[in-house]
Amino acid sequence: MSANSRLTIATHILTWMALVARRESGPVTSDRIAASVNTNPVVIRRMLGYLARAGLVESYRGVNAGWRLAKRADEITLLDVFDALEEGAQFALHAARPSQRCPVGKGIGLPLSRVYDAIDHGMRTTLAKKTIKAILTETLASGR
C-alpha cells in the first residue's frame, strides 16, 4: 500500500505561494506552482479547488488570472490543510462486521477504536501546532 501524498502536495503548494507572495503581489498560475511541485497542473488545480473551498486560497480571473493565499501564512496550520483535503480518519475498523461468535471478532472493535482515536488526536494536535509560515522558514533554512 502506498502512502497518501496529498497533504505533502497541498503543503508544498501553500508554502511555495507564501514564498512568492514575499516578492510578488499578484496571483500565481497553476502552471508555475506545478513546476515547483514537479507535477501536472491538473493535479495542482484539483488541490487548489479543495484549498479554495476551505478558504485558504482564492482564485482570480481575467488578465492576471491565478491564485493567491486567502490568509496569511502564519494563520494557516497544517491541520487546516489536512481538513481542507477532507482526508478523514487514517484508520478504520472492519468494513463488514466481524463474526460475533469469535471472541476476537466480537471484542476487537473497542480496543482498536481507542488506539485509532488516540492516533487521530495526536496527529491533529501536531498538525495544529505547525503553520505554513513555519514550514517555509524551516524549508528555507534547510536549503542553505
C-alpha positions in Angstrom: 0.0 0.0 0.0 1.4 3.4 -1.0 1.3 6.4 1.3 -1.0 9.3 0.6 0.9 12.4 -0.5 -2.0 14.8 -0.8 -1.1 16.7 2.4 2.5 17.0 1.2 1.5 18.3 -2.2 -1.0 20.8 -0.7 1.5 22.0 1.9 4.1 22.4 -0.9 1.6 24.5 -2.9 0.8 26.8 0.1 4.5 27.1 1.2 5.6 28.0 -2.4 2.7 30.5 -2.6 3.8 32.1 0.7 7.4 32.4 -0.7 6.2 34.0 -3.9 3.9 36.4 -2.0 7.0 37.8 -0.3 8.3 39.0 -3.7 5.2 39.5 -5.8 1.7 40.8 -5.1 -0.1 39.3 -8.0 -1.7 35.8 -8.3 0.3 32.8 -9.5 -0.8 30.3 -12.1 -1.2 26.6 -11.6 1.5 26.1 -14.2 4.0 27.9 -12.1 3.0 26.0 -9.0 3.2 22.7 -10.9 6.8 23.5 -12.0 7.8 23.7 -8.3 5.9 20.6 -7.3 7.0 18.8 -10.5 3.6 17.5 -11.3 0.8 18.1 -13.8 -1.1 21.5 -13.5 -4.3 19.5 -13.4 -3.2 17.9 -10.1 -2.5 21.4 -8.8 -5.8 22.8 -9.9 -7.6 19.9 -8.2 -5.7 20.6 -4.9 -6.3 24.3 -5.2 -10.1 23.6 -5.5 -10.0 21.9 -2.1 -7.9 24.7 -0.6 -10.3 27.3 -2.1 -13.4 25.6 -0.6 -11.7 25.8 2.8 -10.9 29.5 2.4 -7.1 29.0 2.3 -6.6 30.3 -1.3 -8.6 32.4 -3.7 -8.7 32.5 -7.5 -8.6 35.5 -9.7 -9.9 35.6 -13.3 -9.1 37.9 -16.2 -5.8 39.2 -17.5 -3.8 38.4 -14.3 -5.6 35.1 -13.6 -4.2 32.8 -10.9 -4.3 32.0 -7.3 -3.3 33.8 -4.0 -3.3 32.9 -0.4 -6.6 33.9 1.2 -5.0 34.1 4.7 -1.5 35.0 5.9 0.9 32.1 6.0 1.1 32.3 9.8 -2.7 31.8 10.1 -2.8 28.6 8.1 -2.0 25.5 10.1 -1.3 22.0 8.7 -4.5 20.9 10.4 -6.3 23.5 8.2 -4.7 22.0 5.1 -5.5 18.4 6.3 -9.1 19.3 6.9 -9.4 21.1 3.6 -8.4 17.9 1.8 -11.2 16.0 3.6 -8.9 13.1 4.4 -11.0 11.8 7.2 -9.7 9.1 9.6 -6.4 7.5 8.8 -7.5 4.1 10.2 -10.9 2.4 10.2 -12.5 -0.7 11.7 -13.7 -3.6 9.5 -15.8 -2.7 6.6 -18.1 -5.6 7.4 -18.9 -6.6 10.9 -16.7 -9.5 12.0 -18.1 -12.7 13.4 -19.7 -12.2 16.7 -19.3 -15.8 17.6 -15.5 -15.4 17.6 -14.1 -13.8 20.8 -11.7 -11.7 18.8 -14.3 -10.6 16.2 -16.7 -9.8 19.0 -14.3 -7.7 21.0 -11.7 -6.2 18.8 -13.6 -3.0 17.8 -13.4 -1.2 21.1 -9.7 -1.6 21.8 -8.8 -0.7 18.2 -11.2 2.3 18.3 -9.3 3.6 21.4 -5.9 3.2 19.6 -7.2 4.9 16.4 -8.8 7.7 18.4 -5.5 8.4 20.2 -3.6 8.4 16.9 -6.1 10.8 15.4 -6.0 13.1 18.4 -2.1 13.1 18.4 -1.9 13.8 14.7 -4.4 16.6 14.8 -2.7 18.2 17.8 0.7 18.0 16.0 -0.7 19.4 12.7 -2.4 22.3 14.6 0.9 23.5 16.0 2.6 24.0 12.7 1.9 26.8 10.3 2.7 27.3 6.6 5.0 30.2 7.6 6.9 27.9 10.0 7.2 25.3 7.2 8.5 28.0 4.9 11.0 29.2 7.4 12.3 25.6 8.1 12.3 24.8 4.4 14.5 27.8 3.6 16.8 27.1 6.5 17.3 23.5 5.5 18.2 24.5 1.9 21.2 26.6 3.0 
